[in-house]
């Protein structure tokens, strides 16, 4: 029948407030261009703020930034708290704070309601890590794995670099050949916020990379012979190795070498920092190696064993030395009073 609506025609998208959407567009541009935030961060903040805007439209007749007050934000977060974990809630609150902080700096709002919100209490979890012996076993696991020689060389090199240089998995897969300085024993790494840093290569990582680079030309597409000419770590078909593939490889060698089939690349990064700290490395040096902007982050990611802590205490604290002397003196026999 003429004029009848086709049931298969999708509903038109709901009308949105142009003012809010325009502000969000400007904000994400600021994040990407000025803050140099990662694409993941930009997408996450955008998603969080669109959820807030949807909530505002259900609660306010005239939805705009001036209609968003402290009570509305608290109501929004309270509703979220019933659905998401404290960690996710904290991330969403960070998105809201960043947005309103930017609005305030740009004088686009008269007040910042997000500045009056309290953060949810979080129980900080340290990433799992390996002991030195277990880490060595994981590094040696490719030698006994059922893989080709070129895969063995590649996997040994990537494990040694992950653990030896404390890289994030995203930094590892982003490495290009041009960023490897074998003569100097270093790597040029592009970290979070597109911040560049130089990290050292240990002797084993350097040797493993040299061996892999000799065999790297073998990693090509089986039909076309194509190969990524820039990427350091390649897949069997000659393309840049991806994050998911590296995670799978680390799990495989974690299970094979140390019985840790749940091993994550970040655990190797944390293990690197832990072993450096236990070996006497300065916390500031570890901060530079890991690329942390804040020393507090380095302190959270490093872990000192109780034995190491007590050994440092015994060496450094004057009262500990007194106590040690008292422990060494023989006990005097006598009547208890």
Kinemage of the C-alpha trace (Angstrom):
@kinemage 1
@onewidth
@group {chain A} dominant
@subgroup {mainchain}
@vectorlist {calphas} color= white
{ca unk a 1} P 0.000 0.000 0.000
{ca unk a 2} L 1.303 3.413 -0.947
{ca unk a 3} L 2.738 5.327 1.962
{ca unk a 4} L 2.995 2.184 4.116
{ca unk a 5} L 6.142 1.972 6.210
{ca unk a 6} L 8.593 -0.773 5.303
{ca unk a 7} L 9.114 -2.850 8.483
{ca unk a 8} L 12.706 -3.549 7.477
{ca unk a 9} L 13.594 0.137 7.360
{ca unk a 10} L 15.739 0.934 10.422
{ca unk a 11} L 14.526 3.556 12.853
{ca unk a 12} L 16.215 6.929 12.414
{ca unk a 13} L 18.897 7.697 15.005
{ca unk a 14} L 17.601 9.583 18.028
{ca unk a 15} L 18.028 13.330 17.948
{ca unk a 16} L 21.014 14.505 19.906
{ca unk a 17} L 21.854 17.818 21.432
{ca unk a 18} L 24.127 19.551 18.940
{ca unk a 19} L 25.766 21.714 21.600
{ca unk a 20} L 26.863 18.704 23.669
{ca unk a 21} L 28.060 16.801 20.614
{ca unk a 22} L 30.045 19.785 19.369
{ca unk a 23} L 31.710 20.202 22.746
{ca unk a 24} L 32.540 16.509 22.809
{ca unk a 25} L 34.050 16.783 19.336
{ca unk a 26} L 36.272 19.642 20.451
{ca unk a 27} L 37.264 17.765 23.595
{ca unk a 28} L 38.342 14.567 21.828
{ca unk a 29} L 40.309 16.679 19.350
{ca unk a 30} L 42.063 18.284 22.320
{ca unk a 31} L 42.818 14.836 23.798
{ca unk a 32} L 44.315 13.525 20.588
{ca unk a 33} L 46.146 16.658 19.396
{ca unk a 34} L 47.277 18.417 22.578
{ca unk a 35} L 47.303 15.717 25.229
{ca unk a 36} L 48.512 13.175 22.663
{ca unk a 37} L 46.287 10.550 24.267
{ca unk a 38} L 46.176 7.095 22.712
{ca unk a 39} L 43.352 6.139 20.377
{ca unk a 40} L 42.099 3.727 23.048
{ca unk a 41} L 41.876 6.565 25.606
{ca unk a 42} L 40.116 8.894 23.159
{ca unk a 43} L 37.530 6.238 22.312
{ca unk a 44} L 36.988 5.306 25.975
{ca unk a 45} L 36.506 8.920 27.089
{ca unk a 46} L 34.158 9.577 24.195
{ca unk a 47} L 32.062 6.506 25.066
{ca unk a 48} L 31.912 7.475 28.757
{ca unk a 49} L 30.781 11.016 28.001
{ca unk a 50} L 28.141 9.949 25.496
{ca unk a 51} L 26.693 7.697 28.205
{ca unk a 52} L 26.565 10.729 30.506
{ca unk a 53} L 24.847 12.811 27.811
{ca unk a 54} L 22.215 10.105 27.289
{ca unk a 55} L 21.532 10.164 31.018
{ca unk a 56} L 21.302 13.969 31.063
{ca unk a 57} L 18.706 13.912 28.269
{ca unk a 58} L 16.475 11.640 30.354
{ca unk a 59} L 16.702 13.927 33.403
{ca unk a 60} L 16.738 17.452 32.010
{ca unk a 61} L 14.258 19.188 29.739
{ca unk a 62} L 16.987 21.385 28.256
{ca unk a 63} L 20.145 19.256 28.186
{ca unk a 64} L 23.326 21.311 28.051
{ca unk a 65} L 26.498 21.516 30.120
{ca unk a 66} L 25.039 24.147 32.437
{ca unk a 67} L 22.241 21.685 33.277
{ca unk a 68} L 24.787 19.187 34.603
{ca unk a 69} L 25.307 19.797 38.301
{ca unk a 70} L 26.887 17.848 41.150
{ca unk a 71} L 23.641 16.093 42.089
{ca unk a 72} L 23.053 14.926 38.540
{ca unk a 73} L 26.603 13.584 38.287
{ca unk a 74} L 26.235 11.765 41.601
{ca unk a 75} L 22.980 10.231 40.405
{ca unk a 76} L 24.623 9.135 37.151
{ca unk a 77} L 27.575 7.537 38.951
{ca unk a 78} L 25.326 5.873 41.531
{ca unk a 79} L 23.385 4.211 38.734
{ca unk a 80} L 26.618 3.077 37.102
{ca unk a 81} L 27.941 1.707 40.404
{ca unk a 82} L 25.210 -0.953 40.363
{ca unk a 83} L 26.416 -2.224 36.982
{ca unk a 84} L 30.194 -1.839 36.804
{ca unk a 85} L 33.252 -2.588 38.920
{ca unk a 86} L 34.904 0.102 41.088
{ca unk a 87} L 37.811 0.220 38.630
{ca unk a 88} L 35.525 0.888 35.663
{ca unk a 89} L 33.572 3.448 37.680
{ca unk a 90} L 36.808 5.243 38.531
{ca unk a 91} L 37.738 5.367 34.844
{ca unk a 92} L 34.362 6.847 33.917
{ca unk a 93} L 34.697 9.432 36.670
{ca unk a 94} L 38.132 10.332 35.292
{ca unk a 95} L 36.519 10.918 31.883
{ca unk a 96} L 33.930 13.252 33.406
{ca unk a 97} L 36.553 15.147 35.416
{ca unk a 98} L 38.805 15.553 32.392
{ca unk a 99} L 35.913 16.883 30.305
{ca unk a 100} L 34.756 19.419 32.879
{ca unk a 101} L 38.335 20.410 33.671
{ca unk a 102} L 38.808 21.208 29.998
{ca unk a 103} L 35.507 23.134 29.883
{ca unk a 104} L 36.607 25.163 32.888
{ca unk a 105} L 40.017 25.995 31.386
{ca unk a 106} L 38.330 27.037 28.147
{ca unk a 107} L 35.844 29.170 30.167
{ca unk a 108} L 32.952 27.260 28.607
{ca unk a 109} L 31.254 26.672 31.978
{ca unk a 110} L 30.749 28.915 34.987
{ca unk a 111} L 31.452 26.120 37.487
{ca unk a 112} L 33.014 22.667 37.534
{ca unk a 113} L 30.626 20.240 39.293
{ca unk a 114} L 33.002 17.291 38.794
{ca unk a 115} L 35.603 18.888 41.083
{ca unk a 116} L 33.331 18.237 44.069
{ca unk a 117} L 32.972 14.493 43.466
{ca unk a 118} L 34.778 11.969 45.642
{ca unk a 119} L 36.624 9.068 44.011
{ca unk a 120} L 35.450 5.503 44.676
{ca unk a 121} L 37.723 3.543 46.992
{ca unk a 122} L 39.872 1.112 45.069
{ca unk a 123} L 41.946 -1.802 46.218
{ca unk a 124} L 45.049 -1.508 44.099
{ca unk a 125} L 46.141 -4.831 42.634
{ca unk a 126} L 49.737 -5.463 41.716
{ca unk a 127} L 50.271 -7.367 38.491
{ca unk a 128} L 51.424 -10.951 38.948
{ca unk a 129} L 55.137 -11.509 38.476
{ca unk a 130} L 57.661 -14.319 38.161
{ca unk a 131} L 60.585 -15.197 40.372
{ca unk a 132} L 64.013 -14.938 38.752
{ca unk a 133} L 64.301 -18.718 38.258
{ca unk a 134} L 60.826 -18.976 36.714
{ca unk a 135} L 61.548 -16.031 34.400
{ca unk a 136} L 64.724 -17.777 33.208
{ca unk a 137} L 62.709 -20.917 32.463
{ca unk a 138} L 60.216 -18.940 30.377
{ca unk a 139} L 63.079 -17.347 28.407
{ca unk a 140} L 64.446 -20.813 27.612
{ca unk a 141} L 61.072 -22.350 26.697
{ca unk a 142} L 61.253 -21.644 22.924
{ca unk a 143} L 64.338 -23.875 22.735
{ca unk a 144} L 62.205 -26.959 23.448
{ca unk a 145} L 58.980 -25.835 21.753
{ca unk a 146} L 57.617 -27.554 18.627
{ca unk a 147} L 58.112 -24.560 16.310
{ca unk a 148} L 60.168 -23.745 13.231
{ca unk a 149} L 63.683 -22.395 13.625
{ca unk a 150} L 62.691 -18.914 12.510
{ca unk a 151} L 59.767 -18.866 14.976
{ca unk a 152} L 62.124 -20.083 17.710
{ca unk a 153} L 64.529 -17.233 16.964
{ca unk a 154} L 61.735 -14.656 16.835
{ca unk a 155} L 59.987 -15.854 19.999
{ca unk a 156} L 63.225 -16.002 21.982
{ca unk a 157} L 64.036 -12.436 20.943
{ca unk a 158} L 60.618 -11.021 21.793
{ca unk a 159} L 60.580 -12.726 25.218
{ca unk a 160} L 64.065 -11.437 26.019
{ca unk a 161} L 63.109 -7.890 24.986
{ca unk a 162} L 59.808 -7.944 26.909
{ca unk a 163} L 61.482 -9.125 30.095
{ca unk a 164} L 64.956 -7.640 29.697
{ca unk a 165} L 63.863 -4.128 28.724
{ca unk a 166} L 60.516 -4.041 30.571
{ca unk a 167} L 58.461 -3.051 27.534
{ca unk a 168} L 54.694 -2.849 27.295
{ca unk a 169} L 53.342 -5.286 24.723
{ca unk a 170} L 52.066 -2.378 22.610
{ca unk a 171} L 55.572 -0.894 22.610
{ca unk a 172} L 57.063 -4.226 21.570
{ca unk a 173} L 54.806 -4.749 18.547
{ca unk a 174} L 55.271 -1.105 17.543
{ca unk a 175} L 59.060 -1.431 17.263
{ca unk a 176} L 60.657 -0.883 13.860
{ca unk a 177} L 64.051 -2.189 12.754
{ca unk a 178} L 65.309 1.400 12.526
{ca unk a 179} L 64.741 1.793 16.276
{ca unk a 180} L 67.157 -1.017 17.162
{ca unk a 181} L 70.741 0.044 17.926
{ca unk a 182} L 72.618 -3.249 18.328
{ca unk a 183} L 76.040 -1.577 18.416
{ca unk a 184} L 74.965 0.608 21.338
{ca unk a 185} L 72.800 -2.102 22.903
{ca unk a 186} L 69.630 0.016 23.039
{ca unk a 187} L 66.113 0.470 21.673
{ca unk a 188} L 64.230 3.668 20.877
{ca unk a 189} L 60.704 3.130 22.184
{ca unk a 190} L 57.538 5.137 21.607
{ca unk a 191} L 55.504 4.849 24.806
{ca unk a 192} L 52.247 6.225 26.180
{ca unk a 193} L 51.387 9.740 25.100
{ca unk a 194} L 53.788 9.256 22.165
{ca unk a 195} L 56.702 9.901 24.519
{ca unk a 196} L 59.992 8.562 23.226
{ca unk a 197} L 62.585 6.954 25.468
{ca unk a 198} L 65.785 4.964 25.081
{ca unk a 199} L 65.947 1.611 26.875
{ca unk a 200} L 68.980 -0.657 27.244
{ca unk a 201} L 69.279 -4.131 25.750
{ca unk a 202} L 70.740 -6.791 28.006
{ca unk a 203} L 73.429 -9.107 26.637
{ca unk a 204} L 70.971 -11.989 26.139
{ca unk a 205} L 68.361 -9.789 24.474
{ca unk a 206} L 71.006 -8.321 22.159
{ca unk a 207} L 72.293 -11.770 21.169
{ca unk a 208} L 68.743 -13.056 20.622
{ca unk a 209} L 67.891 -10.052 18.427
{ca unk a 210} L 71.052 -10.463 16.349
{ca unk a 211} L 70.181 -14.122 15.713
{ca unk a 212} L 66.553 -13.285 14.861
{ca unk a 213} L 67.488 -10.461 12.466
{ca unk a 214} L 69.669 -12.886 10.510
{ca unk a 215} L 66.638 -15.119 9.965
{ca unk a 216} L 63.968 -12.414 9.680
{ca unk a 217} L 64.020 -12.392 5.829
{ca unk a 218} L 62.449 -15.882 5.947
{ca unk a 219} L 59.170 -14.499 7.362
{ca unk a 220} L 57.223 -13.739 4.194
{ca unk a 221} L 53.768 -14.309 2.759
{ca unk a 222} L 53.844 -17.866 1.366
{ca unk a 223} L 52.139 -16.887 -1.914
{ca unk a 224} L 53.151 -13.317 -2.653
{ca unk a 225} L 56.482 -13.143 -0.833
{ca unk a 226} L 55.361 -9.834 0.702
{ca unk a 227} L 56.993 -8.642 3.915
{ca unk a 228} L 56.657 -5.571 6.129
{ca unk a 229} L 59.956 -3.805 5.586
{ca unk a 230} L 59.808 -1.700 8.768
{ca unk a 231} L 58.360 -3.852 11.575
{ca unk a 232} L 60.860 -5.572 13.843
{ca unk a 233} L 58.720 -8.550 14.841
{ca unk a 234} L 56.876 -10.285 12.009
{ca unk a 235} L 54.212 -12.947 11.775
{ca unk a 236} L 54.693 -16.112 9.718
{ca unk a 237} L 53.063 -14.330 6.775
{ca unk a 238} L 55.410 -11.335 6.885
{ca unk a 239} L 53.116 -8.794 8.549
{ca unk a 240} L 53.699 -6.890 11.778
{ca unk a 241} L 53.093 -9.146 14.784
{ca unk a 242} L 49.984 -8.099 16.728
{ca unk a 243} L 49.296 -7.681 20.440
{ca unk a 244} L 46.945 -10.673 20.611
{ca unk a 245} L 49.525 -12.958 19.021
{ca unk a 246} L 52.214 -11.881 21.473
{ca unk a 247} L 49.822 -12.494 24.378
{ca unk a 248} L 49.163 -16.010 23.056
{ca unk a 249} L 52.885 -16.703 22.679
{ca unk a 250} L 53.656 -15.521 26.209
{ca unk a 251} L 50.903 -17.748 27.593
{ca unk a 252} L 52.267 -20.716 25.635
{ca unk a 253} L 55.839 -20.252 26.850
{ca unk a 254} L 54.693 -19.379 30.351
{ca unk a 255} L 52.944 -22.754 30.547
{ca unk a 256} L 55.799 -24.618 28.892
{ca unk a 257} L 58.601 -23.051 30.897
{ca unk a 258} L 57.133 -22.248 34.300
{ca unk a 259} L 53.724 -23.940 34.449
{ca unk a 260} L 52.073 -20.532 34.090
{ca unk a 261} L 49.599 -20.815 31.230
{ca unk a 262} L 47.990 -17.585 32.464
{ca unk a 263} L 51.171 -15.557 32.015
{ca unk a 264} L 50.588 -12.106 30.525
{ca unk a 265} L 53.218 -9.884 28.831
{ca unk a 266} L 52.690 -7.269 31.539
{ca unk a 267} L 53.792 -9.826 34.138
{ca unk a 268} L 57.175 -9.947 32.380
{ca unk a 269} L 57.379 -6.133 32.547
{ca unk a 270} L 56.538 -6.216 36.244
{ca unk a 271} L 59.027 -9.044 36.810
{ca unk a 272} L 61.742 -6.941 35.154
{ca unk a 273} L 61.087 -4.008 37.503
{ca unk a 274} L 60.862 -6.283 40.549
{ca unk a 275} L 64.150 -8.048 39.846
{ca unk a 276} L 65.927 -4.756 39.141
{ca unk a 277} L 64.712 -3.320 42.437
{ca unk a 278} L 65.696 -6.434 44.366
{ca unk a 279} L 69.102 -6.264 42.687
{ca unk a 280} L 69.646 -2.769 44.064
{ca unk a 281} L 68.566 -0.588 41.119
{ca unk a 282} L 67.476 2.955 41.913
{ca unk a 283} L 63.732 3.556 41.770
{ca unk a 284} L 64.238 6.632 39.570
{ca unk a 285} L 66.234 4.580 37.074
{ca unk a 286} L 63.447 1.992 36.962
{ca unk a 287} L 60.953 4.800 36.392
{ca unk a 288} L 62.953 5.963 33.356
{ca unk a 289} L 63.245 2.419 32.025
{ca unk a 290} L 59.514 1.719 32.291
{ca unk a 291} L 58.506 5.134 30.957
{ca unk a 292} L 56.344 6.097 33.933
{ca unk a 293} L 55.479 9.786 34.183
{ca unk a 294} L 55.001 9.462 37.956
{ca unk a 295} L 57.260 7.796 40.492
{ca unk a 296} L 54.133 6.725 42.382
{ca unk a 297} L 53.245 4.476 39.436
{ca unk a 298} L 56.679 2.862 39.582
{ca unk a 299} L 56.262 2.228 43.300
{ca unk a 300} L 52.955 0.519 42.643
{ca unk a 301} L 54.373 -1.703 39.951
{ca unk a 302} L 57.451 -2.773 41.849
{ca unk a 303} L 57.376 -5.306 44.635
{ca unk a 304} L 60.062 -6.067 47.192
{ca unk a 305} L 60.076 -9.446 48.896
{ca unk a 306} L 59.872 -9.475 52.667
{ca unk a 307} L 63.314 -11.063 52.932
{ca unk a 308} L 64.853 -8.310 50.800
{ca unk a 309} L 63.043 -5.636 52.810
{ca unk a 310} L 64.282 -7.081 56.109
{ca unk a 311} L 67.831 -7.349 54.769
{ca unk a 312} L 67.785 -3.673 53.791
{ca unk a 313} L 66.307 -2.800 57.186
{ca unk a 314} L 68.999 -4.742 59.019
{ca unk a 315} L 71.755 -3.021 57.043
{ca unk a 316} L 70.382 0.497 57.273
{ca unk a 317} L 68.498 1.033 60.514
{ca unk a 318} L 70.620 1.769 63.620
{ca unk a 319} L 68.126 0.134 65.974
{ca unk a 320} L 68.228 -2.994 63.829
{ca unk a 321} L 72.003 -3.184 64.338
{ca unk a 322} L 71.524 -2.819 68.078
{ca unk a 323} L 68.945 -5.591 68.015
{ca unk a 324} L 71.290 -7.815 66.014
{ca unk a 325} L 74.025 -7.265 68.611
{ca unk a 326} L 71.627 -8.159 71.384
{ca unk a 327} L 70.636 -11.338 69.572
{ca unk a 328} L 74.295 -12.376 69.213
{ca unk a 329} L 75.086 -11.962 72.933
{ca unk a 330} L 74.799 -15.254 74.868
{ca unk a 331} L 71.888 -15.558 77.174
{ca unk a 332} L 72.791 -15.200 80.845
{ca unk a 333} L 71.599 -17.981 83.075
{ca unk a 334} L 69.800 -16.871 86.170
{ca unk a 335} L 66.668 -16.932 88.231
{ca unk a 336} L 63.568 -15.490 86.624
{ca unk a 337} L 61.954 -12.794 88.701
